[in-house]
Amino acid sequence: MEVLKINEALDMAIKTEKDGIKFYTKAAEGTKDALGKKMFLSFVEDEKRHLDILKKLSCDEHVCIEDIEDYSPRENLRTIFSDMPEDIRKMAVDASSDIVALEVAMQMERLGYDQYMKAAKESDDKELKEIFEKLAFEEKEHYDMLDEAMSYLEDTGNWYMWYEYSFPT
């Protein structure tokens, strides 16, 4: 991938991650459900991590794939939810506004995934390709987790049911 295209891809990815941070922060503030809040705040931290990686790449700093490959958003979220007291996890609240937030979040994650896969496909640098693929994988994990949450909320209206069946403890 030529330098101009790499810079364009990085600029677009940086903007997408910044938008994700803003969106997930607002979604966390907007949900009344403790589980939903934890999930959205976890995604804020993931997006900040992605942003840091992209900023380093855009400043020609070396980023090693080994430094980012052992992270899993799903595992991180499992730990966050496991530490939450049982009585808080079981609280059910109106999920209608959360469903809208999940729909928007899924669109954003899909966009991020597509951007990273396109950048990986166009990259001639093996390590850069692997970094973009890893970031795409994490965006896909976010998308899958959001999709699972959406299914449970539409079916039960309860975040707790999603937690109970999505993350074996």
C-alpha positions in Angstrom: 0.0 0.0 0.0 1.5 3.4 -0.9 2.2 5.9 1.8 -0.8 8.2 0.9 -3.3 5.3 1.1 -1.8 4.2 4.4 -2.2 7.7 5.8 -5.7 8.0 4.5 -6.6 4.6 6.0 -5.1 5.6 9.4 -6.8 9.0 9.4 -10.2 7.4 8.7 -9.6 4.7 11.3 -8.5 7.3 13.9 -11.7 9.3 13.2 -13.8 6.1 13.5 -12.2 5.2 16.9 -12.8 8.8 18.2 -16.4 8.6 17.1 -16.7 5.2 18.8 -15.3 6.6 22.1 -17.8 9.5 22.0 -20.7 7.2 21.1 -20.0 4.5 23.7 -19.4 7.1 26.4 -22.9 8.6 25.7 -24.5 5.2 25.5 -23.0 4.3 28.9 -24.4 7.6 30.3 -27.8 6.9 28.7 -28.5 3.4 29.8 -30.1 2.8 33.2 -28.8 -0.8 33.2 -25.6 -1.6 35.1 -24.7 -4.4 32.7 -25.2 -2.2 29.7 -23.2 0.5 31.2 -20.3 -1.9 32.0 -20.4 -3.2 28.4 -20.4 0.3 26.8 -17.6 1.5 29.1 -15.5 -1.6 28.3 -15.9 -0.7 24.6 -14.7 2.9 25.4 -11.5 1.4 26.8 -11.1 -0.9 23.7 -11.6 2.0 21.3 -9.1 4.1 23.3 -6.6 1.2 23.0 -7.2 1.1 19.2 -6.8 4.8 18.9 -3.5 4.7 20.7 -2.2 2.0 18.3 -3.4 3.9 15.3 -1.8 7.2 16.5 1.5 5.4 17.0 1.3 4.0 13.5 0.4 7.4 12.0 3.5 8.9 13.7 5.7 6.2 12.2 6.2 4.6 15.6 6.7 0.9 15.5 3.8 -1.2 16.8 4.5 -4.9 17.3 1.7 -7.3 16.6 2.9 -9.3 19.6 2.0 -6.3 21.8 -1.7 -6.4 20.8 -2.5 -10.0 19.7 -3.3 -11.5 23.1 -6.2 -9.2 23.9 -9.8 -10.2 23.7 -12.7 -7.8 24.2 -15.0 -10.8 25.1 -12.6 -12.0 27.8 -12.2 -8.5 29.2 -16.0 -8.1 29.4 -16.5 -11.5 31.0 -14.2 -10.4 33.9 -16.0 -7.1 34.3 -19.4 -8.8 34.5 -18.2 -11.5 36.8 -17.1 -8.9 39.3 -20.5 -7.3 39.4 -22.7 -8.2 42.4 -25.6 -10.6 41.6 -28.4 -8.3 42.7 -27.2 -5.6 40.3 -26.9 -8.0 37.4 -30.5 -9.2 37.9 -32.0 -5.7 37.8 -34.3 -5.4 34.7 -34.9 -2.0 33.2 -36.7 -0.7 30.1 -34.4 -1.7 27.2 -36.0 0.2 24.3 -33.5 3.0 24.2 -30.7 0.5 24.7 -31.8 -1.4 21.6 -31.5 1.8 19.6 -28.0 2.3 21.0 -27.1 -1.3 20.2 -28.3 -0.9 16.6 -26.1 2.2 16.1 -23.2 0.5 17.8 -23.5 -2.5 15.5 -23.4 -0.2 12.4 -20.3 1.5 13.8 -18.5 -1.8 14.5 -19.3 -3.1 11.1 -17.9 0.1 9.5 -14.7 -0.2 11.6 -14.4 -3.9 10.7 -14.8 -3.1 7.0 -12.2 -0.3 7.2 -9.6 -2.4 8.9 -10.1 -5.4 6.5 -9.8 -3.1 3.5 -6.6 -1.6 4.9 -5.2 -5.0 5.6 -6.0 -6.2 2.1 -4.3 -3.2 0.6 -1.2 -3.3 2.8 2.0 -4.6 1.4 3.7 -4.6 4.9 3.1 -8.0 6.6 3.2 -6.6 10.1 0.9 -3.7 9.3 -1.5 -6.1 7.6 -1.5 -8.3 10.8 -2.2 -5.2 13.0 -5.2 -4.2 10.8 -6.5 -7.8 10.8 -6.2 -7.9 14.6 -8.1 -4.6 15.0 -10.7 -6.0 12.6 -11.0 -9.1 14.7 -11.6 -7.0 17.8 -14.3 -4.9 16.0 -16.0 -8.2 14.9 -15.9 -9.4 18.5 -17.6 -6.2 19.5 -20.2 -6.6 16.8 -20.9 -10.2 17.8 -21.3 -9.2 21.5 -23.6 -6.4 20.5 -25.6 -8.8 18.3 -26.0 -11.2 21.2 -27.1 -8.5 23.6 -29.6 -7.2 21.0 -31.1 -10.7 20.6 -31.6 -11.1 24.4 -32.9 -7.6 24.9 -35.4 -8.0 22.0 -36.5 -11.3 23.3 -36.5 -10.7 27.1 -36.0 -7.0 27.6 -33.4 -8.0 30.2 -29.6 -7.5 30.1 -29.2 -10.1 32.8 -30.4 -12.9 30.5 -27.7 -11.9 28.0 -25.0 -12.0 30.7 -26.2 -15.3 32.1 -26.2 -17.1 28.7 -23.3 -15.3 26.9 -20.5 -15.6 29.4 -19.9 -19.0 31.0 -18.3 -18.5 34.4 
